[in-house]
């Protein structure tokens, strides 16, 4: 896939605001500060398509990005940010649950920070998706922050944490482009099966 056109369309905080126009939707999930905005910007070759912030927990809505006028990447609030109130985290969880029930996304991509082993929140989200019949594609982000030796070691240990995978995780860096072509090919594969 070549992304020729990408645009932010809208943010939705309530189920009635979700887009329902028949286009395929690919859901992006990941903990706060995993690099979802940088991931979207790198794929689209646009520095400011998705707003990046040095402060985690800024995304509070479902954000829709229309890609090639054909499908949406839907960025959800990050999970596991400790400084967010329990009530706020519960609200985000309900938003994601409502979205999954309403939209039946074509696929879920779960981003995991490659610098650390998958967190308890990462694993809980992965299992929660599995209970709903959605096995996410796993992308390990921030690969540019690791030394070559650590990449192999982390890949093996992190991959083993996920019991059932539709395909091996992709190592990705928004900084140096590692894994970008593999992710674009994955998007092609997902959309072909729609």
DRENPA-3360 file (N, C-alpha, C; in nm, 2 decimals, always signed):
BEGIN
1 = XXXXXXXX = +0.08/-0.12/+0.00/+0.00/+0.00/+0.00/+0.09/+0.12/+0.00 ~ +0.04/+0.22/-0.08/+0.10/+0.36/-0.07/+0.00/+0.45/-0.02 ~ +0.03/+0.52/+0.09/-0.07/+0.62/+0.14/-0.05/+0.75/+0.06 ~ -0.14/+0.79/-0.02/-0.13/+0.91/-0.10/-0.21/+1.03/-0.04 ~ -0.31/+0.99/+0.04/-0.39/+1.09/+0.10/-0.43/+1.05/+0.24 ~ -0.42/+1.14/+0.34/-0.46/+1.11/+0.47/-0.52/+1.24/+0.53 ~ -0.63/+1.22/+0.61/-0.69/+1.34/+0.67/-0.75/+1.31/+0.80 ~ -0.74/+1.40/+0.90/-0.82/+1.38/+1.02/-0.96/+1.42/+0.99;
9 = XXXXXXXX = -1.06/+1.34/+1.03/-1.20/+1.36/+1.00/-1.27/+1.42/+1.12 ~ -1.27/+1.35/+1.23/-1.34/+1.39/+1.35/-1.30/+1.31/+1.47 ~ -1.34/+1.37/+1.59/-1.33/+1.30/+1.71/-1.47/+1.26/+1.77 ~ -1.48/+1.15/+1.83/-1.61/+1.11/+1.88/-1.59/+1.07/+2.03 ~ -1.67/+1.13/+2.12/-1.67/+1.09/+2.26/-1.79/+1.01/+2.30 ~ -1.90/+1.01/+2.21/-2.02/+0.94/+2.24/-2.05/+0.84/+2.12 ~ -2.12/+0.73/+2.15/-2.15/+0.63/+2.05/-2.23/+0.70/+1.93 ~ -2.31/+0.79/+1.95/-2.39/+0.85/+1.84/-2.30/+0.94/+1.75;
17 = XXXXXXXX = -2.18/+0.96/+1.79/-2.09/+1.04/+1.71/-2.00/+0.95/+1.62 ~ -2.00/+0.82/+1.64/-1.92/+0.73/+1.56/-1.96/+0.74/+1.42 ~ -1.86/+0.73/+1.33/-1.88/+0.74/+1.19/-1.94/+0.60/+1.14 ~ -2.04/+0.61/+1.05/-2.10/+0.48/+1.01/-2.13/+0.50/+0.86 ~ -2.02/+0.50/+0.78/-2.04/+0.53/+0.63/-2.01/+0.41/+0.55 ~ -1.99/+0.29/+0.61/-1.96/+0.17/+0.53/-1.81/+0.14/+0.50 ~ -1.72/+0.24/+0.53/-1.58/+0.22/+0.50/-1.52/+0.13/+0.61 ~ -1.42/+0.06/+0.58/-1.35/-0.03/+0.67/-1.28/+0.06/+0.78;
25 = XXXXXXXX = -1.28/+0.01/+0.90/-1.21/+0.08/+1.01/-1.11/-0.02/+1.08 ~ -0.99/+0.04/+1.10/-0.89/-0.04/+1.17/-0.86/+0.04/+1.30 ~ -0.88/-0.04/+1.41/-0.87/+0.02/+1.55/-0.73/+0.02/+1.60 ~ -0.68/+0.13/+1.65/-0.55/+0.13/+1.71/-0.56/+0.14/+1.86 ~ -0.50/+0.05/+1.93/-0.50/+0.05/+2.08/-0.35/+0.04/+2.13 ~ -0.33/+0.10/+2.24/-0.20/+0.10/+2.31/-0.20/+0.18/+2.43 ~ -0.10/+0.15/+2.52/-0.10/+0.23/+2.64/-0.06/+0.37/+2.61 ~ -0.09/+0.46/+2.71/-0.05/+0.60/+2.69/+0.10/+0.61/+2.66;
33 = XXXXXXXX = +0.14/+0.70/+2.57/+0.28/+0.72/+2.54/+0.35/+0.61/+2.46 ~ +0.27/+0.52/+2.40/+0.33/+0.41/+2.32/+0.37/+0.46/+2.18 ~ +0.31/+0.58/+2.14/+0.35/+0.63/+2.01/+0.25/+0.61/+1.90 ~ +0.12/+0.61/+1.94/+0.01/+0.59/+1.84/+0.01/+0.71/+1.74 ~ +0.02/+0.83/+1.79/+0.01/+0.95/+1.70/+0.14/+0.95/+1.60 ~ +0.25/+0.92/+1.66/+0.37/+0.91/+1.58/+0.36/+0.80/+1.47 ~ +0.30/+0.69/+1.51/+0.28/+0.57/+1.42/+0.19/+0.62/+1.30 ~ +0.08/+0.69/+1.33/-0.01/+0.74/+1.22/+0.07/+0.84/+1.13;
41 = XXXXXXXX = +0.14/+0.93/+1.19/+0.21/+1.03/+1.12/+0.32/+0.97/+1.03 ~ +0.39/+0.87/+1.08/+0.49/+0.80/+1.00/+0.43/+0.73/+0.88 ~ +0.32/+0.66/+0.91/+0.26/+0.58/+0.79/+0.21/+0.68/+0.68 ~ +0.16/+0.79/+0.72/+0.10/+0.89/+0.63/+0.21/+0.98/+0.57 ~ +0.33/+0.98/+0.62/+0.43/+1.08/+0.59/+0.39/+1.22/+0.61 ~ +0.32/+1.24/+0.72/+0.28/+1.37/+0.76/+0.31/+1.40/+0.90 ~ +0.39/+1.50/+0.93/+0.43/+1.52/+1.07/+0.32/+1.57/+1.16 ~ +0.22/+1.63/+1.12/+0.12/+1.69/+1.21/-0.02/+1.64/+1.18;
49 = XXXXXXXX = -0.03/+1.52/+1.12/-0.17/+1.47/+1.10/-0.23/+1.43/+1.23 ~ -0.17/+1.35/+1.31/-0.21/+1.32/+1.45/-0.13/+1.40/+1.55 ~ -0.20/+1.46/+1.64/-0.13/+1.55/+1.74/-0.05/+1.46/+1.84 ~ +0.08/+1.49/+1.85/+0.17/+1.42/+1.94/+0.19/+1.51/+2.06 ~ +0.20/+1.44/+2.18/+0.22/+1.52/+2.30/+0.33/+1.45/+2.39 ~ +0.40/+1.53/+2.46/+0.50/+1.47/+2.55/+0.43/+1.43/+2.68 ~ +0.31/+1.47/+2.70/+0.23/+1.44/+2.82/+0.14/+1.32/+2.78 ~ +0.15/+1.21/+2.85/+0.06/+1.09/+2.82/-0.08/+1.12/+2.86;
57 = XXXXXXXX = -0.17/+1.05/+2.80/-0.31/+1.06/+2.84/-0.39/+1.17/+2.78 ~ -0.34/+1.23/+2.67/-0.40/+1.34/+2.61/-0.52/+1.30/+2.52 ~ -0.51/+1.19/+2.46/-0.62/+1.14/+2.37/-0.74/+1.10/+2.46 ~ -0.85/+1.16/+2.44/-0.97/+1.13/+2.52/-1.09/+1.09/+2.44 ~ -1.07/+1.08/+2.31/-1.18/+1.05/+2.22/-1.14/+0.95/+2.12 ~ -1.23/+0.89/+2.04/-1.20/+0.81/+1.92/-1.17/+0.91/+1.81 ~ -1.05/+0.91/+1.76/-1.01/+1.00/+1.65/-1.00/+0.93/+1.52 ~ -1.07/+0.98/+1.42/-1.08/+0.91/+1.29/-0.99/+0.98/+1.19;
65 = XXXXXXXX = -0.91/+0.89/+1.12/-0.82/+0.94/+1.02/-0.86/+0.87/+0.89 ~ -0.90/+0.94/+0.79/-0.94/+0.88/+0.66/-0.81/+0.86/+0.57 ~ -0.79/+0.74/+0.53/-0.67/+0.70/+0.46/-0.71/+0.67/+0.31 ~ -0.65/+0.74/+0.22/-0.67/+0.71/+0.07/-0.82/+0.72/+0.04 ~ -0.90/+0.79/+0.12/-1.04/+0.80/+0.10/-1.11/+0.66/+0.10 ~ -1.04/+0.56/+0.15/-1.09/+0.43/+0.14/-1.12/+0.36/+0.28 ~ -1.05/+0.40/+0.38/-1.07/+0.33/+0.51/-1.02/+0.43/+0.62 ~ -1.06/+0.39/+0.75/-1.02/+0.48/+0.86/-0.92/+0.40/+0.95;
73 = XXXXXXXX = -0.83/+0.48/+1.00/-0.75/+0.44/+1.12/-0.82/+0.51/+1.24 ~ -0.86/+0.44/+1.34/-0.93/+0.49/+1.45/-0.84/+0.48/+1.58 ~ -0.80/+0.60/+1.62/-0.71/+0.61/+1.74/-0.79/+0.63/+1.87 ~ -0.77/+0.54/+1.96/-0.85/+0.54/+2.09/-0.76/+0.60/+2.20 ~ -0.82/+0.64/+2.31/-0.74/+0.68/+2.42/-0.65/+0.57/+2.47 ~ -0.53/+0.61/+2.51/-0.43/+0.51/+2.56/-0.47/+0.46/+2.70 ~ -0.44/+0.34/+2.72/-0.48/+0.28/+2.85/-0.35/+0.28/+2.95 ~ -0.38/+0.26/+3.08/-0.27/+0.24/+3.17/-0.20/+0.37/+3.22;
81 = XXXXXXXX = -0.25/+0.49/+3.20/-0.18/+0.60/+3.24/-0.22/+0.63/+3.39 ~ -0.13/+0.61/+3.48/-0.16/+0.62/+3.62/-0.21/+0.75/+3.67 ~ -0.17/+0.86/+3.61/-0.21/+0.99/+3.66/-0.36/+1.03/+3.62 ~ -0.42/+0.95/+3.54/-0.56/+0.97/+3.50/-0.65/+0.91/+3.61 ~ -0.76/+0.98/+3.64/-0.85/+0.93/+3.75/-0.91/+0.80/+3.71 ~ -0.95/+0.72/+3.81/-1.01/+0.59/+3.78/-1.14/+0.61/+3.70 ~ -1.22/+0.72/+3.73/-1.34/+0.75/+3.66/-1.31/+0.78/+3.51 ~ -1.21/+0.85/+3.49/-1.17/+0.89/+3.35/-1.13/+0.76/+3.27;
89 = XXXXXXXX = -1.05/+0.67/+3.34/-1.01/+0.55/+3.27/-1.13/+0.46/+3.24 ~ -1.22/+0.46/+3.33/-1.34/+0.38/+3.32/-1.42/+0.43/+3.20 ~ -1.43/+0.56/+3.18/-1.50/+0.63/+3.07/-1.43/+0.59/+2.94 ~ -1.30/+0.59/+2.93/-1.23/+0.55/+2.81/-1.26/+0.41/+2.78 ~ -1.26/+0.32/+2.88/-1.28/+0.18/+2.86/-1.42/+0.16/+2.80 ~ -1.52/+0.23/+2.85/-1.66/+0.22/+2.80/-1.66/+0.27/+2.66 ~ -1.59/+0.37/+2.63/-1.59/+0.43/+2.49/-1.53/+0.32/+2.39 ~ -1.43/+0.25/+2.43/-1.37/+0.15/+2.34/-1.47/+0.03/+2.33;
97 = XXXXXXXX = -1.53/-0.01/+2.44/-1.63/-0.12/+2.43/-1.74/-0.08/+2.34 ~ -1.79/+0.04/+2.35/-1.91/+0.08/+2.27/-1.86/+0.09/+2.12 ~ -1.74/+0.13/+2.10/-1.69/+0.14/+1.96/-1.69/+0.00/+1.90 ~ -1.63/-0.09/+1.97/-1.61/-0.23/+1.92/-1.75/-0.29/+1.89 ~ -1.85/-0.27/+1.98/-1.98/-0.32/+1.95/-2.05/-0.26/+1.83 ~ -2.03/-0.13/+1.82/-2.09/-0.05/+1.71/-2.03/-0.07/+1.58 ~ -1.90/-0.06/+1.57/-1.82/-0.06/+1.45/-1.78/-0.19/+1.39 ~ -1.77/-0.29/+1.47/-1.71/-0.42/+1.42/-1.59/-0.39/+1.34;
105 = XXXXXXXX = -1.48/-0.34/+1.39/-1.37/-0.30/+1.31/-1.31/-0.42/+1.23 ~ -1.25/-0.39/+1.12/-1.19/-0.49/+1.03/-1.08/-0.56/+1.10 ~ -1.01/-0.48/+1.18/-0.90/-0.54/+1.26/-0.86/-0.45/+1.37 ~ -0.79/-0.50/+1.47/-0.73/-0.42/+1.58/-0.58/-0.44/+1.57 ~ -0.52/-0.32/+1.58/-0.37/-0.32/+1.59/-0.34/-0.27/+1.73 ~ -0.26/-0.35/+1.80/-0.22/-0.32/+1.94/-0.08/-0.28/+1.94 ~ -0.05/-0.16/+1.98/+0.09/-0.11/+1.98/+0.15/-0.14/+2.12 ~ +0.27/-0.19/+2.12/+0.34/-0.22/+2.25/+0.48/-0.15/+2.25;
113 = XXXXXXXX = +0.51/-0.09/+2.36/+0.64/-0.02/+2.37/+0.75/-0.13/+2.38 ~ +0.83/-0.13/+2.27/+0.94/-0.23/+2.26/+1.05/-0.22/+2.36 ~ +1.06/-0.11/+2.43/+1.17/-0.09/+2.52/+1.15/-0.17/+2.65 ~ +1.03/-0.22/+2.67/+1.00/-0.29/+2.80/+0.92/-0.41/+2.76 ~ +0.91/-0.51/+2.86/+0.82/-0.63/+2.84/+0.68/-0.58/+2.84 ~ +0.59/-0.65/+2.77/+0.45/-0.61/+2.77/+0.40/-0.59/+2.92 ~ +0.33/-0.48/+2.94/+0.28/-0.45/+3.08/+0.16/-0.53/+3.11 ~ +0.12/-0.53/+3.24/-0.01/-0.59/+3.28/-0.13/-0.54/+3.20;
121 = XXXXXXXX = -0.13/-0.41/+3.18/-0.24/-0.35/+3.10/-0.23/-0.40/+2.96 ~ -0.11/-0.41/+2.90/-0.10/-0.46/+2.76/-0.17/-0.60/+2.75 ~ -0.13/-0.69/+2.85/-0.18/-0.82/+2.85/-0.33/-0.83/+2.88 ~ -0.37/-0.75/+2.97/-0.52/-0.75/+3.00/-0.60/-0.70/+2.88 ~ -0.55/-0.60/+2.80/-0.62/-0.56/+2.68/-0.62/-0.66/+2.58 ~ -0.50/-0.73/+2.56/-0.49/-0.84/+2.46/-0.59/-0.95/+2.49 ~ -0.60/-0.99/+2.62/-0.69/-1.10/+2.66/-0.84/-1.05/+2.64 ~ -0.86/-0.93/+2.68/-1.00/-0.87/+2.67/-1.05/-0.87/+2.53;
129 = XXXXXXXX = -0.96/-0.84/+2.43/-0.99/-0.84/+2.29/-1.02/-0.98/+2.25 ~ -0.94/-1.08/+2.29/-0.95/-1.22/+2.26/-1.09/-1.27/+2.30 ~ -1.14/-1.23/+2.42/-1.27/-1.27/+2.47/-1.38/-1.22/+2.37 ~ -1.35/-1.11/+2.30/-1.45/-1.06/+2.21/-1.43/-1.10/+2.07 ~ -1.34/-1.20/+2.05/-1.32/-1.26/+1.92/-1.23/-1.18/+1.83 ~ -1.16/-1.08/+1.89/-1.07/-1.00/+1.81/-0.92/-1.02/+1.85 ~ -0.85/-1.09/+1.77/-0.71/-1.12/+1.80/-0.63/-1.00/+1.73 ~ -0.57/-0.92/+1.81/-0.50/-0.80/+1.75/-0.37/-0.84/+1.68;
137 = XXXXXXXX = -0.34/-0.75/+1.59/-0.20/-0.76/+1.53/-0.11/-0.68/+1.62 ~ +0.00/-0.73/+1.65/+0.09/-0.66/+1.75/+0.20/-0.59/+1.67 ~ +0.22/-0.46/+1.71/+0.33/-0.38/+1.66/+0.41/-0.33/+1.78 ~ +0.54/-0.36/+1.77/+0.64/-0.32/+1.88/+0.69/-0.18/+1.83 ~ +0.66/-0.08/+1.91/+0.71/+0.06/+1.87/+0.84/+0.10/+1.94 ~ +0.89/+0.21/+1.89/+1.01/+0.28/+1.95/+1.13/+0.19/+1.94 ~ +1.14/+0.11/+1.83/+1.26/+0.02/+1.81/+1.39/+0.10/+1.80 ~ +1.38/+0.23/+1.75/+1.50/+0.31/+1.74/+1.57/+0.33/+1.87;
145 = XXXXXXXX = +1.50/+0.31/+1.98/+1.56/+0.34/+2.12/+1.64/+0.22/+2.17 ~ +1.64/+0.11/+2.09/+1.71/-0.01/+2.14/+1.84/-0.04/+2.07 ~ +1.93/-0.10/+2.13/+2.05/-0.15/+2.07/+2.02/-0.28/+2.00 ~ +2.10/-0.31/+1.90/+2.08/-0.43/+1.81/+2.06/-0.56/+1.89 ~ +2.15/-0.58/+1.99/+2.14/-0.70/+2.08/+2.01/-0.70/+2.15 ~ +1.96/-0.59/+2.20/+1.84/-0.58/+2.28/+1.72/-0.61/+2.19 ~ +1.73/-0.57/+2.06/+1.61/-0.60/+1.97/+1.58/-0.75/+1.96 ~ +1.68/-0.83/+1.94/+1.66/-0.97/+1.93/+1.60/-1.03/+2.06;
153 = XXXXXXXX = +1.67/-0.99/+2.17/+1.63/-1.04/+2.30/+1.48/-1.00/+2.34 ~ +1.45/-0.87/+2.32/+1.32/-0.82/+2.35/+1.21/-0.88/+2.26 ~ +1.25/-0.90/+2.13/+1.15/-0.96/+2.03/+1.11/-1.10/+2.08 ~ +1.21/-1.18/+2.12/+1.18/-1.32/+2.16/+1.09/-1.32/+2.28 ~ +1.13/-1.24/+2.39/+1.06/-1.25/+2.51/+0.92/-1.18/+2.50 ~ +0.92/-1.07/+2.43/+0.79/-1.00/+2.42/+0.69/-1.08/+2.33 ~ +0.74/-1.14/+2.22/+0.65/-1.22/+2.13/+0.59/-1.34/+2.21 ~ +0.67/-1.40/+2.30/+0.63/-1.52/+2.37/+0.51/-1.49/+2.47;
161 = XXXXXXXX = +0.50/-1.36/+2.50/+0.39/-1.32/+2.60/+0.25/-1.34/+2.53 ~ +0.25/-1.33/+2.40/+0.12/-1.34/+2.33/+0.09/-1.48/+2.28 ~ -0.01/-1.54/+2.34/-0.04/-1.68/+2.31/-0.08/-1.71/+2.17 ~ -0.18/-1.64/+2.12/-0.23/-1.66/+1.99/-0.20/-1.54/+1.90 ~ -0.14/-1.56/+1.79/-0.11/-1.44/+1.70/-0.15/-1.48/+1.56 ~ -0.21/-1.39/+1.49/-0.25/-1.42/+1.35/-0.12/-1.41/+1.26 ~ -0.02/-1.33/+1.30/+0.11/-1.33/+1.23/+0.21/-1.27/+1.33 ~ +0.34/-1.29/+1.30/+0.44/-1.25/+1.40/+0.43/-1.09/+1.42;
169 = XXXXXXXX = +0.47/-1.05/+1.54/+0.47/-0.90/+1.56/+0.56/-0.83/+1.46 ~ +0.53/-0.70/+1.44/+0.62/-0.62/+1.35/+0.69/-0.52/+1.44 ~ +0.82/-0.51/+1.42/+0.91/-0.41/+1.49/+0.90/-0.28/+1.41 ~ +0.87/-0.18/+1.48/+0.84/-0.05/+1.41/+0.91/+0.07/+1.48 ~ +0.96/+0.16/+1.40/+1.01/+0.29/+1.45/+0.96/+0.40/+1.36 ~ +0.89/+0.50/+1.43/+0.84/+0.62/+1.36/+0.96/+0.71/+1.32 ~ +1.07/+0.69/+1.39/+1.19/+0.78/+1.37/+1.27/+0.74/+1.25 ~ +1.30/+0.61/+1.24/+1.39/+0.57/+1.12/+1.32/+0.49/+1.02;
177 = XXXXXXXX = +1.19/+0.46/+1.04/+1.11/+0.39/+0.93/+1.11/+0.24/+0.94 ~ +1.18/+0.19/+1.04/+1.18/+0.04/+1.05/+1.04/-0.01/+1.06 ~ +1.01/-0.11/+0.98/+0.88/-0.18/+0.98/+0.77/-0.11/+0.91 ~ +0.79/+0.01/+0.85/+0.69/+0.08/+0.79/+0.63/+0.00/+0.67 ~ +0.71/-0.05/+0.59/+0.67/-0.13/+0.47/+0.59/-0.25/+0.51 ~ +0.63/-0.32/+0.62/+0.56/-0.43/+0.67/+0.42/-0.39/+0.72 ~ +0.41/-0.28/+0.79/+0.28/-0.23/+0.84/+0.19/-0.20/+0.72 ~ +0.24/-0.13/+0.62/+0.16/-0.10/+0.50/+0.11/-0.22/+0.43;
185 = XXXXXXXX = +0.20/-0.32/+0.42/+0.16/-0.45/+0.36/+0.05/-0.52/+0.45 ~ +0.06/-0.51/+0.58/-0.04/-0.56/+0.67/-0.18/-0.50/+0.65 ~ -0.18/-0.36/+0.63/-0.30/-0.29/+0.60/-0.36/-0.34/+0.47 ~ -0.28/-0.36/+0.37/-0.33/-0.42/+0.24/-0.40/-0.55/+0.27 ~ -0.33/-0.64/+0.34/-0.39/-0.77/+0.37/-0.52/-0.77/+0.44 ~ -0.53/-0.68/+0.54/-0.65/-0.66/+0.62/-0.77/-0.62/+0.53 ~ -0.74/-0.52/+0.44/-0.84/-0.46/+0.36/-0.88/-0.56/+0.25 ~ -0.79/-0.65/+0.20/-0.82/-0.74/+0.10/-0.93/-0.84/+0.15;
193 = XX = -0.93/-0.87/+0.28/-1.03/-0.96/+0.33/-1.16/-0.90/+0.38 ~ -1.18/-0.78/+0.34/-1.30/-0.71/+0.37/-1.41/-0.74/+0.27;
% end
